[in-house]
Amino acid sequence: MNRLLHWLSLVAIAISFVACNNEEVDVPRFQYDANGRCYLPNVKQISHAEFLQYAEGNGWNHVSTYEINPDGSVQETDYYEGLDGGGPEDFYFMQDHYSYRYFNCEFGEAFLTYDYQYKLGNLIGNNTMDGTFYTKFQVLSINENELQVVKHLAYRAGENARDIYGLVTFSKMTDEELESYRRAYESYIGQLPPVE
């Protein structure tokens, strides 16, 4: 009888240990709102001035992108691993607009520039034609070397159609990398707007 109680106690401890661990693992870090937009709740607030202190006039190279699942968990394989037809983007931020470089199978290296607004919750985006705010990024952290964001990646069609978001990490470009970015941008579009 004592052996049976001993084994039952061990089983109960093991079950409670697994249950506790599952609670920690299964609690989603990220959430989706009613419109299917992904964000990190209770993110540490970063003012626009703080963001610009590190971002303005600097380039940011893509390091990694991990897709955020509908339950808020993050996949373990880089989103771009094995992806054909496109790739990650590198960014250059100014006070109220940003440019980015992307690669495309059809066109090769290309650049685009967009105006943006910076809103509460560390949101970077702009107003759409219908007046709603389209979030391109939610800034999670930034310092002199690294930028981490939640970023809209794509729209996945099909039976479980939804917007795809990723946890994206960028590293600050070196002076040489930034100069190379500027030269490529200028030959593609024209001169980068000056930092004010």
Secondary structure, DSSP 8 states (H G I E B T S, - for coil): -HHHHHHHHHHHHHHHHHHHHHHHHHS-SSEE-TTS-EE-TT-----HHHHHHHHBT-EEEEEEEEEE-TTS-B-SS-TTTT--SB---EEEE-SSEEEEEEEETTTEEEEEEEE-EEETTTEEEEE-TTS-EEEEEEEEEE-SSEEEEEEEEEEE-STT-EEEEEEEEEEE--HHHHHHHHHHHHHHT-------
